[in-house]
Amino acid sequence: MEQEPWYEKSFGRDYLLVYKHRDMQGAYEEVRRMMEWLELPEGSEVLDLCCGMGRHSKALHSFGFRVTGVDLSEVLLEEAVKGDPAGEVRWLRGDMRDVPLEGPFDAVVNLFTSFGYFDDEGDNMRVLREIHRLLAPGGRFIIDYLNPSYVEEHLVPASAREEEGIRIEEKRRIEDGFVKKTIVLRDLQGGEEREYREQVRLIPQERFLAMLQEACLEVDAVYGGYDAEPYREAGSKRMIFVGRRRA
């Protein structure tokens, strides 16, 4: 029997606990910078591809965009809907390789390393081609990705903490061109141990640029973080691609 892909298991209820430190204020400040990069008028149509719990989608709406959030996880989408009682954002379940939308959108954003999940590199290209398909000619995109060099240099092999009576142990390694994480949750009052995996392919800048070029996505700038500092292979924590669809 074929093993369930890690991303179909890992983005569930326990994910909300493991990543509870992510907050709306941080998303709001990141979107404030994105506004300068996107250079779009109020009312523009924006797709948040892999929107998760919807932090950035809601922040994008607060800046005057009409926003659609797409994610594969039913659990995370439920949280997004719960946090949007007025229904200001359109929420939709879908796979980023085959998005159930026609578009066109004025911008597509893919944030917080929601890319490089797949064993088959061809699947990553499918995602980029979907971004191209969904964008209007000249439409803008942002892909916020990890910096492989920084990850390799600063990898923390193991860490542990407690949240709400749960011990969370995380182990990280570089293997077969991926950064891989194993997460184990143990209830301090007893109970069943739960284990999850995460992995992201380490795609160097040169290779990523070539993939974007192949997908007819033109890069205007590569930033090393939301402070808008230019990307530096040796020191930047992020690798944020900003560009547009070639007509």
N, C-alpha and C positions, 0 to 999 in steps of 0.2 A: 504493500500500500504506500502511495506517494506521501511524503511528509508534508504537512500543512505549511505553507509559506509563513515565515516568521512574522510578517507584517499583518497577517490575518489573525494572529493570536495575541500579539503584544500590545495592540492599541485598544485595550479593554479597560475594565474598572480599575485594575491595579495600576495602569498607566497614569490615571488621574492622581493617584497617591504618589507615585515615584516622581512625577514632574509637577507637583502642586506648587512649587516655588515660582513658576512662571506667572507673571501678573499682567493685568491690563495696562498699568502705567508704562511698563517696559514696551509693550506692543504699541502704545500710543506714541511714544517718543520715536520708535523705529519708523512708524508710518509718517510721522512729521518729516523725517528726512526723505522718505520715499516720495513724498509730495514734490520735493524739489527735483528729484531725479525723473519722475514721470512727466512732469510739466503738462498736466492735463487739466482741462477746464472742469468746473463743478458740474455734476450730472453725468460724467463719463461712466461708461460701463466697465467694471473691473471684475476679473475672475481671480479668486483666491484658491489656487489649485493645491489641494492637500491642506485644507483650512483647519483641521484638528478641532479644538474646542472653540474656534472662532474668534480668538482674541484680535487678530489682525483684521479679520473681516469687519468686525464691529468698529474698530478704530478707523478703517478706511471709510466706512459709512459716515462716521462722525465728521470726516473732512469733506463730505458732500458728494461722494461717489455713490453710484448705484452698484451694489455689490452682490455677487453670487459666490457662495462658498461650497466647494466640492471636496468630499473626503470619502474614503472607503469604509471607515470605521463607524458602525451604527452607534456605538457607545459615545464616541466623541461628538458625533452630530447631535445626539440627544442632549449633550451638555451645551452645545452651541445654541440649539433651539431654546433650551431652558434659560439661557442667558440673554435671549432676545425676545422677551415677551411681546413686544410690539410688532414683531415680524418685519423688522427693518431690512434684514438681509434675506436673500433667497438661498435656502440650504438644499443641497442635493447630494445623494449618495452616488459615487461613481469611482471607477478605476482611472488613475491618471494616464494609463496607456490607451484608454478608449473612453473618453469623456462623453457622457450622454447629453451633449449640448451641440448646438450649431454655431452659436456666436452670431456676428463677430463681436469681439470685445475690444475696447480701446486699450486695455492693458491686461496682462496676465502676470500674477506674482506667484512664486513658488518659494516658500520661506522656511527658515530654520532647518536646513538640510533635509528637505523632503524629496530628495533625489538620490539616485545611485543605490536603490534598495535591492536591485534584482541581480540574480546570478548571471543571467544572460545579458550581455552588453547591448544586444539588439533591443531589449525592452527599454533601456534608457534612451535610445534613439527614438523609439516610438513616442516617449513622453515629449521629447523636443519637437517632434513632428506634430504632435497634438497641440502644443503651444502655438506653433506656426499656423496650423489650421484654424484655431480658435481666434486668432488675432485678425483685426482689420488690417489692410495694407498700411504699413507705417505705424501700426500699433506697437505699444511699448511693452517690454517685459523686464522683470527682475527675478533672478534666480540667486537665492542666498544659500551658499554652500559652505561646507567646512574647507579649511586650507589643509590639504594633505600633509604638507611639510611640517606645519605647526603641530598637527595631531601626532605625527611620528616622533617629533622632538619632545613633546610635552605629555605623552601618554601616561596616565596614572594607572598602573596595573590593577590596583584593587582599592576599594573604599567601602565604608559601611556607615550607616546612620540609622536613627530610629524616627519613625513618623507614626503617630496615632497608635502606639502599641505594636507596631510592626518593625522588625529589623530588616533593613534593605541592604543587601550586599551586592556590589557591582564589581565584576572583573572584566578587564579590557585587554585586548591583544590585537596585534597586526598579523594577519594571516591571509595568504592567497590574494593579495591585492585589496583586502578589505580591512577596515577597523571593525572589530567584532566585540560585542558586549554581552555578557551573561548576567542577568539580574535574578537574584533569589530573594524571595520575601518569606520571612518566618514570623508567625504570630507569637509574641512573647508570652501569651497565655496558653500556648499549645495550639494544635490545629495543623492542618495540612500545609506542607511547604509548597510554594509555587515558584516555577522557574520560567524565565522568558529569555529570548534571544533578540538582539538587534544587530544589524550589519549595514555598513555603508561602504560602497566602493570608493577607493582613494583615487580620484581622477585628477591628475596634474593639470595645471592651467593650460599648457600647450595642447593637451589632448581635449580638454573641455572646449577650448576655442575652436578646434577643428570640428568637433561634433556640432557646435552651434552653427558654424559655417555650412556644414553639410545639410543642416535643417533649414537653411536660408534665414537664419536669425543673425542680424548684424549687431556686433558689440560696440557700444559707444564708450564704455568705461568699465574698469574692474576695480572695485574698492575692497579694502581690507577690513572694513567694519562700518557700522552706521555713523561713525564720526566722519565719514567721507574721505579718510586718508587713502591714498593710492595703495593698491595691493602690493605687498612685499612678500616674496616667497619665504624669506627667513623669519619674519616677525609678525605677520598679520594672522589674527585668529580666524578670520573669515575670508571667503573669496566670493564677492558679490558681483554678479554680472548684470549690467544694465544696458539695454539696447532696444532694438526695434525689428519688426518683421520687414524683410525686404519685399517690396511690392511684386 
